[in-house]
Amino acid sequence: MKGTLVFILILCLAATFIAFKKDPQLAHDGFIQGLRMLWKILPILILAFILAGMMEKIIPRDFLAQVLGWDSGFRGLFLGTIAGAAMPGGPFVLFPMMAVLLNAGAGIGPLVAFLSSWALIGLHRVIIYEAPIMGWQFTLCRLGASLVFPVIIGYFSDVIWRMYVRY
């Protein structure tokens, strides 16, 4: 977390320096724009972290370990895939929830399957955007090609994690 903060700080300072060299007003305008975005996103972030904290307290660890734990096998990968496909919302909700699930005992494979499915399948995006814009024939073709990948990605993530990371 500390390394990420330092990296983002360096990028922020570099962008500010470049903007200021072009025109000092650009640096000021960029700072104001950033504060406006923060103001819009802040309520979502606060609620997402409260939700994540509540989930950590209400989901029984033994149930989570059984359903999405390290030894849940293909069942956990499949359930992670289904949950990710059905999960509405953006990254501000998803990643705090995933962090809670990881800390509560969910395995890497099911969590990666969850994240991959959310990104690849995302049924809320399919219904709201993809099918109405691209048509059902295209959408069903893409979904059919995408369905198996979250399980595969989750499986290989688990294998790699177990090979290289001590837990």
N, C-alpha and C positions, 0 to 999 in steps of 0.2 A: 504494500500500500504506500509506504514512504517513497519507494523508488518511482512509482507511478506519479505521485504528487510532484516530485522533483522534475521528472520528465515533462509533465504538463506545464509546470512553472517555467522551465527553460523555453519550451515552445511558445508560451504566452509572451515572455519577455522578448524573444526573437521577433515574433510577429509585431509586437508593439514598436520595437526598434525600427523595423522595416517600414511600418506605416508612418512613424514619426519622421523618418528620413524623407519619405515621399512628400508628406504634408502633415504638420502637427495636428491639423484638424481631423485627419483620418484616424489618428490614434485616439483622440477624444471621442469621435463618433463610434469607433469600434468598441471602446469601453462602455459607452452608453448602450449600444446595441446588446452587448453581452449582459449588462444588468437587466435589460428588458426581457431577454430570453430567460434569465434566471428567475425573474419575477413570475413569468408564465409557468415555468416548470416546477418551481418550489412547492406549490400545494400538492402536485402529483408525487414528488419525492417524499414529502412528509408522510402522506397517506401510505405510500408504498412501503416505507420503512416501518410504519406502525403495523401494517398488515403482516410484514415479515416477522416482526416481533411477536405478534399474536399467534401466527402459525407455529412459531418455535415453541410456544407454550401449550398449544392445544393439540398438536399432532403427537400421538404417543410414539416414542422412539422404537419400541418393539414392533409396532405395526409398520412403521416406515422401513425398518430394517428388513422385515419380511417381504414387503411389497417392492421397495426400490433399493434395497441394501446391496452390499458388496457381493453377496452370494445369491441374489435373486435370479440370476441366470437370464435366459431368454424371456422369461415371464416379466422380469423387471425392465428389460429393454423394450418389450412390446408395450407394457403399461406406460413407460416413459414416453414412447412414441405417440401413443393415443392421447396422453395428457398434454403433450406439447402441441399436437395438432389442434386440440380443442381450446388451448389457452388463449384468451383474448388479451389485448393490451400490448404495450410496448416494452422496451428494455428497462424503463424505470420501475416497472412492476416485476418483470421477469427476473432480473438478476438479483435483486435483494431476496426474492423467494428462493432462488436456486442456492444462494449462499446459506440460507437457513436450512434448506434440505441437506446440503452437504455437511454442515456442522451437526445436523441431527442424525447422521448416519447413512444417508443415501449414497449409493455407489457412483463412481465416475461414469460407468457405462450407461446406466439408466438416466443420469443427469445429462450426459452428452446426447443421448437419444432424444431426450426431452427438448433440449435446445435446438438440435438439428431439425427435429420435426416442427418446432415452432417457426423456424426460419424457412424450411422447405415447403411445408404443407400449410400451416396457418389457416385453418378453415374459415376464420372470421374474415381474413383478407380475400380468400377465394370467393366467398359469398358476396362481399361488399364491392370488391374491385375487379378481380380477375375474370370471373364468369360473365358479369355484365359487359365488360369492356372487350374481352378476348373471345367470348363465346364458350359454350359448354364443351364443344368438341375439343378445342385447344386445351381447356382447363382439365378435362378428364384424361387427355393424353399426357399432359405434364404431371398430373397427380399420379397416374399409373406408373410413370417412370420414376417418380420420386418416393413412392411409399416404402420401398425396401431400404433406402439409404440411411435413414436415421438408426435403424437397428444395426446395420453394418458399421456405421460410424461409431455408434455407442460400443459395439463389441470390440472393435480395434482400439478405441480409446482406452477401454478397460485393460486390454492386453498390454498396451504400451505403458500405461500407468503402473501396472503391476511389475513390469520389467525394470522401470527406471526410477520409480519413486517409492520410497519406503513409507508405509502408512501404519 
